[in-house]
């Protein structure tokens, strides 16, 4: 068993960042006009989530399929890599950046656990020297399908994916940072849970 050491778990969207990365990427890549038009077309799914009639994963797939379904893997990779390298860091909250840096300086193991798509987080996470657990997109015949590969990394899935990577019992203390109900399960395993405390 490795020596016990501290573990820091961060949600991304709304916790580390002040804006949702998917919506930010879409506006930057496709333009506000096209995004608004897509919002009208996808309104039944998007409004259905708010009304509790449509599962959020269904709406998420509808958005991803609309913009990326059928796109070649190289084209999608170029978009994701550019965003991750050039734009994601600009969305970080000042206090969140300071807390992330503090954990790294202390030598803690830092893992980002996000429901967002891994492709546009991974370049930033690699540059930061932190690990990443995130939602994956399905590919088929060299193209993006728009479907998810596996479960959306939200709620209990965050903890399941974490435990597939490591044994939380080998780390002490555990810090966790989140901002929505989708982070509740992750916060529950922490010695020091922080809910909306990085704003």
N, C-alpha and C positions, 0 to 999 in steps of 0.2 A: 504493500500500500504506500503511495507517495505521501510525503509530508503534507499535513493539512496546511492550506493557505487560503487567503481570502478570494472570494469569487464575486465579481460585479456583473450583474445582468441588466441590460438596458433595452427597453423598447425604443423604437426609432421615431416613428411619426407621432408628433404631438408631445413626445417626451424629450428627445434630444433636439428635434426640429420644431420650428414654430409653424410649419406648413406641411401638409401631406405631400410626400415625394411623388406619388403617382400623378396627382393633379398638376403639380409643378412641372414634371417632365412632359406631360401631355400638352400643356399650354406652350412650353418652350419649343417643343418639336413640331406640333401641328398647328399652333396658332389659336388664339382665343375664339375666333369665329367658328372654326371647325369644331372646337370643343363645345361651344354653345349649341351648335347644330346637333352634335351627338347627344347632348343633354336632352334635347327635345325628343329625339328618336328613342332614347333609352329611358325616357321619363316613366313609363309604366313600371320598369324594374327598380329604378332609383327611388321613386315615390313609394313603391310597394314596400321597400325596406323601412322607410319612415313610418308607414302605417302598420308594419308588422305582418304584412301579407306575403312578402318575398324574403327569402333568406339572403343575408348579406353576401354569402359566397356566390349565390346565383347572380346577383347584381354585379359583383366583382368580375366574374367570368364574362358577363355581357359587355362590360367596358373593355376588358382586355381583348376580347375577341373582335370587337368593333375596330379597335385601333391597330392591333398587332396580328390578328388572325390571318394566316396566309403569308405573312412577311417572311422573307428568307432569314435563316439564322445569322448570316453575316451582316445583313442590314440591321437586324434587331440588336446584334451585339455592338455594332458601331454606335447606335443611339444610346444604349445602356452604358457603354464604356465612357462615352463623351459626357453624359450626365453625371456619372459617378465621379469622374475625375475633375470636372469643371464647375459643377453647380451644387452638388449635395452639401458640401461643407459650408456653403454660404447660408444654408437654412438653419444651422445649429444655433440654439439659444446660448447666450453668453454664459449663464450659470451652468447650463448643461455641459458646455465645452470645458469649463473649469473643473467640474466634477469628474468628467471623463479623463481629463489630464491627470487629476489627482490620483485616481485609481491606478493608472498606468505608472505614475511616478512611484507609487507605493509597491509596485511589483505584483499587484493583484491580477488574477486572470480575468480578462474582460471579454464578455460575449454580448454581441448585439442579437436580440431575438425579435424578429420582425415579421409581421404579416405581409409586408411589401415584398415585391419580387427581388430575389437575390441578385439578379443580373446587374441592376443599377446601384445596389448597395455594395457589392463585392469590391469594386475598384477603390471606393472610399475606405472600406474596412481594411483592405490590404495596406493602403497608404498609412492608416492610423496604427497598424500593428495589432488590431483586435480581431477576434474570431466572429463568425457570422452564422446564425441559424435563421433561415428565412423561407418564405414560400417560393416554390419552384414552378416554372412554366413548362408545359408539355411541348415536346417537339415531335414532328413526324415528317419523314422524307425531306429533311433539311429545311423545314419551315416551322414557324411558331403556330400552334393550333389555337391559342387563346384560352385553352383549358388549363387547369392546374394539374401539376404532376404530384399527386399525393394530396394531403389535406392542407387547407389554409392554416398557416402558422399563427394561430390565434387561440386564446383561452387555454384549455387543457392541453391542446396540441403543443403549445410552447414548452410546457413541462415535460411532455412525452419525448419531444425531440431533444431537449436538454439531457434527459436521463439516458437517451440512446448514445449520447456523446460522452457523458461522465457520470460519476456517482456523487450527487450533492453532499452525501455524508462525509466525503473526504475533504470538504472545504469548510473553513470557518474563519471569520464570519461570512455569511452570504448577504450581499447588498442587492436590492432589486429596485428598479425605477420604472414606473409605468404611469399611464394617464387615462385608461379606459377600463371598462369591464373585461375587455379582452386580455388584460394584464393581471387580473385578479388571481388566477391560479399561480402565476409566476411569483407574484408578490407574497403569496401564502407560504412559500417555501423559504422565504428570506428571514434572516435574523434582523435585518434592517430594511424593511419595505418603505419605499418613498413613493407616495401617490401624488402626482401633480406638484411635486416639490421643487422642480427645476425651472420655475417660471419667474 
